């Protein structure tokens, strides 16, 4: 568990709002939806690259993470099952993200019609203009360009995932739910990784109890 003790770099309260507001006006549909999906859902980049339209259930407001795209040296891009058994998950989407996805799907269908047979029968939300898998590393490139445009500090795509998880913990979402949404192997993984945020919540809880019994 040593790796989980490393400090987590995230966007602060002000920065995450700036990023979300900037993405609302971002003209590139793919950049916009890819980064909003990580910010709202906390997906890993491989999970994002493997996301397909059949995984999106508007009626039940859910997204299913069923596969991950990995760039393996010597093999190239391969599609495999998510990182762990718990990484295969179905989680509820915020209404705002659903609105963004419906807007993106309309653009995606028009794009597919425009490109014709070049896209083939792909169902991936993000792919090349030839319908092949997109390299997960490309999301990092998109993020850095967005951060520069929004005048925000440089962070990794994993930092945006960390931000999503941390925001839930700060808001008081229970550990089991946060862990399940993140696709961690077990809740203890989440608690070890985010122990410093949990400590802050513990202090806050103590302060609230103190006020109650004053």
Number of C-alpha atoms within 10 A of each C-alpha: 8 7 8 14 12 10 11 16 13 21 23 12 10 8 16 18 12 17 21 16 12 15 21 13 10 15 9 10 17 18 19 21 22 21 26 21 18 22 23 18 22 26 26 22 24 22 26 25 26 28 24 19 15 11 18 18 15 15 6 9 15 17 21 20 23 17 22 22 22 24 15 9 7 6 8 9 16 13 15 14 16 21 16 11 11 15 24 20 17 18 17 14 19 12 11 10 17 18 12 16 22 12 13 17 16 11 14 18 11 12 13 18 12 11 14 12 11 15 18 13 10 16 15 20 21 25 18 12 14 13 18 15 19 22 20 21 14 12 21 16 13 17 20 17 13 20 18 11 12 15 12 15 11 14 15 16 24 18 18 26 23 23 23 22 23 22 19 14 20 14 9 13 13 11 17 15 14 22 20 19 20 23 25 19 15 14 16 15 14 21 18 16 19 20 16 14 16 19 11 13 16 12 11 13 12 12 11 11 10 10 8 8 6 5
